[in-house]
Amino acid sequence: MDRQEELRQWFFLAKRNLVAARRLVENTHPMLVEIICNNCQQSAEKDLKGFLFHNNVDFPKIHDLSELVAMCIEIDSEFMKFTKQCQYLNNFGVLPKYPNELQITDDDAKTAILFAEEIKEFVVSIIPLKH
């Protein structure tokens, strides 16, 4: 797979995570909040990794959005505006998949979608994809 196709794949998979989260909000009652929030974290992670990949940065195999966004800030200081969103979404990377003390609400799910959308819109706006 060439680099352009691999970059497209990062953003395609990120978009699918976000689409899944939105559909779960619209179509499940009660909301499957832990799955929605995890999909939002995964979407943001793939968008950040796609940005790093586009900029030829070798990133570690991690799920820590705070570390990933810090790497993005080194390339483009505009990413600083997503520090809070990444810290918030970090809560939903691993914990919701296992029994834990984390209490996730419907509002958390809606906020997670909003934050993942903000990150996606910014990243996609600054990376032109060739078709």
C-alpha positions, 0 to 999 in steps of 0.5 A: 500500500502506498503512503497516500492510501495508508493515510486515507486508511487512517482517516477512513477508519477514524471516520468509521469509529465516529459514524458508529458512535453517532449511530449508537447515540441515535439508535440505542436506548439506553445508550451504549455509553461505554462503546460510544465513548470508546469509539470516539477515543479511537476516532481521535487516536486514528486522526492524530496518528494520521496527522503524524503519519502524514508528517513522517513522524514515527509514533509509538504504539500507544493509545494515550491521546495526551502524548499523541497530541503533544507530538502533534503540537511539536509540528503545529501549535494549533493542536494546543486547542485540543489538549483538554479534549484529548485528556477527556477522551483518554478516559475512554481508551481502555477503561470502558472495555473492562470492569472498572469504577468509571461511571459514564453518562449519556452526557459523556457520550455526547461530549465525546462525540463533539470532541472527536468531531472537533479533532476530525474536522481540524485534522482533515481541514489541514491535510489535503488528500489526493484522490 
